[in-house]
Amino acid sequence: MYNITTRSQRAEKQFREALYSRPGISQKLENFRLDPRRHLDAHKLKGKLDGKWSCSLGWDLRMIYEIDDDTKEIIVVAVGSHKVYG
């Protein structure tokens, strides 16, 4: 199982706000931690976000993250609407 972490205060704030903003997100993240490449419509990103992943936490809520398989960590980069890709 992977641990979810952040490396910036901004990402930490966005993640916590999303986590407490809607019911059910914490349960979705528990399943996501088992395999961050397969759950929540996870997909690799391209272009300026190449090497990062994205998943859907809700119809208008996205999470951009990196995966470190060596330390079993999901590093949250940003959480927000589709504008988070901009």
C-alpha positions as CSV (number, residue, x, y, z in Angstrom):
1,M,0.0,0.0,0.0
2,Y,1.3,3.5,-0.9
3,N,1.4,6.4,1.4
4,I,0.0,9.8,0.3
5,T,2.3,12.8,0.9
6,T,2.9,16.3,-0.4
7,R,6.1,18.3,-0.8
8,S,4.7,21.8,-0.7
9,Q,2.4,23.8,1.6
10,R,0.2,24.7,-1.4
11,A,-0.4,21.1,-2.4
12,E,-1.0,20.1,1.3
13,K,-3.7,22.8,1.6
14,Q,-5.4,21.8,-1.6
15,F,-5.3,18.2,-0.7
16,R,-6.8,18.8,2.8
17,E,-9.5,21.1,1.5
18,A,-10.5,18.4,-1.1
19,L,-10.4,15.6,1.5
20,Y,-12.9,17.4,3.8
21,S,-15.0,19.1,1.1
22,R,-17.0,16.1,0.0
23,P,-18.1,12.8,1.6
24,G,-16.6,9.7,0.1
25,I,-13.3,11.0,-1.0
26,S,-11.4,9.5,1.9
27,Q,-12.8,6.0,1.0
28,K,-11.9,6.6,-2.6
29,L,-8.3,7.4,-1.6
30,E,-8.1,4.2,0.5
31,N,-8.7,2.1,-2.6
32,F,-6.5,4.3,-4.7
33,R,-3.6,3.7,-2.3
34,L,-3.6,0.0,-3.2
35,D,-2.8,0.8,-6.9
36,P,-2.4,4.4,-7.9
37,R,-2.1,3.5,-11.6
38,R,-5.5,1.8,-11.9
39,H,-8.0,3.5,-9.6
40,L,-10.0,6.7,-10.0
41,D,-9.5,6.9,-13.8
42,A,-5.7,7.4,-13.3
43,H,-3.7,8.3,-16.4
44,K,-0.3,9.5,-17.3
45,L,0.1,13.2,-18.3
46,K,2.0,14.5,-21.2
47,G,3.5,17.8,-22.2
48,K,4.7,20.1,-19.4
49,L,3.3,17.6,-16.9
50,D,5.1,14.6,-18.4
51,G,6.0,12.1,-15.8
52,K,3.1,12.9,-13.6
53,W,-0.2,11.3,-13.2
54,S,-3.8,12.5,-12.8
55,C,-6.9,11.0,-11.3
56,S,-10.5,12.1,-10.7
57,L,-11.7,12.6,-7.1
58,G,-15.1,13.8,-8.3
59,W,-16.8,15.1,-11.5
60,D,-14.9,18.5,-11.2
61,L,-12.0,17.6,-8.9
62,R,-8.7,16.3,-10.2
63,M,-5.5,15.4,-8.4
64,I,-2.0,15.6,-10.1
65,Y,0.6,13.4,-8.5
66,E,3.9,11.5,-8.9
67,I,4.5,7.9,-7.9
68,D,7.6,6.8,-6.2
69,D,7.7,3.0,-6.3
70,D,10.9,2.7,-4.3
71,T,9.4,4.4,-1.2
72,K,5.8,3.4,-2.0
73,E,4.7,7.1,-2.0
74,I,2.1,9.0,-3.9
75,I,3.3,12.6,-4.0
76,V,0.5,15.1,-4.5
77,V,1.5,18.0,-6.7
78,A,-1.9,19.8,-7.0
79,V,-5.6,19.3,-6.4
80,G,-8.4,21.3,-8.0
81,S,-10.7,21.7,-11.0
82,H,-9.5,21.2,-14.6
83,K,-7.7,24.5,-14.2
84,V,-5.1,22.6,-12.1
85,Y,-3.6,21.5,-15.4
86,G,-3.0,25.0,-16.6
